[in-house]
């Protein structure tokens, strides 16, 4: 069971103990930081600040590092993108400690910064059974310190960065190494440290997510459109906006909001004058792009019927679970039984069910992962089938060791 988190009077942590370090923005400064870090000991605390919601890219606009014996460092990677090799040669061989590592690793990898080993304090907290796994909550509950939050969603591409933001950024790594040791101790006491190591390695080595096809279909409000022609206009406007946003490195929603795209698809304007009567398009920032937006609308409006996008796409995988009972009652019964079994495991080991096994993998197993279900009624054969399916689906070995026996018992025909 997880270690109890006793409420304490948290001591406010208002500034780094050694003061806010200067922002390093030259090749010589980065090389000096690499030398200092190399002289330190133990793991390396790492964090990065992006400009999500402001910029198109997911690049890091500030990198925070801290190592015992070396101190903390703030690096502006923008002016030194081509001068990070000395830093990479030092830190890439170390164990990195991050909180929610999957958020920062892709942007750091773009800079040639990739850890040899990883400890994710947020993921470790989930496996340890903590109720709250945000950085501030864990620091407060486990270390008795209170972090001031508030600038994580700021535009970190701003230059110069305000002093208050830099103070916030430095504090994000101030206690990360101490937090890592506390979480590791809890995981070890609970017998979960090897499970955590597998999860950390999975996060460290997983490929970047593949961009989904037809991303334009995620336009907010698109569900209100009823004709393929309208969808074609959405697609053309979305594509035009995406190209402009990429070229300017500006978040697409700041170029043109989704609501304006849907309004244009509904109104189908045929002139600049008509376009500018629609919400947003008449504003001063949009008027200079009127010809581009109208051209996109025209491409969608005149597209041949045979090239129009379908209103809906076929499902890739199981249908929504609330439709199973009507389409396949037996699969619905399997899913209900499997979910109950995973819920019991979650309670027993104090691990969120989604960390025990991907819920989507459980759904796929129950829907089409047992195609010869009637022929795998013997527990050993059923167990082997489930094991093979989960392995192919990317389940780690510790997850399979827990889930396969539970799912085998639950899905054996006599029990389901």
Secondary structure, DSSP 8 states (H G I E B T S, - for coil): ----------EEE-S-TT----EE-SHHHHHHHHHHHHTSEEEEEEEEE--BTTBSS---SEEEEEEETTEEEEE--STTGGG-HHHHHHHTTSEEEESSHHHHHHHHHTTT---SEEEEHHHHHHHTT-S--SHHHHHHHHH-EEE----TTS-TT-SS--HHHHHHHHHHHHTHHHHHHHHHHHHHHTT-HHHHHHHHHHHHH-------TTGGGG-TTGGG--SHHHHHHHHHHHHHHHHHHHHHT--HHHHS-HHHHHHHHHH---SHHHHTTSTTTTSHHHHTTHHHHHHHHHHHHTS-GGGS--SS---SS---GGGHHHH-HHHHHHHHHHHHHHHHHHHHHT--HHHHS-HHHHHHHHHHS-TTGGG--SHHHHHHHHHHHHHHTT--HHHHHHHHHHHHHHHSTTT-
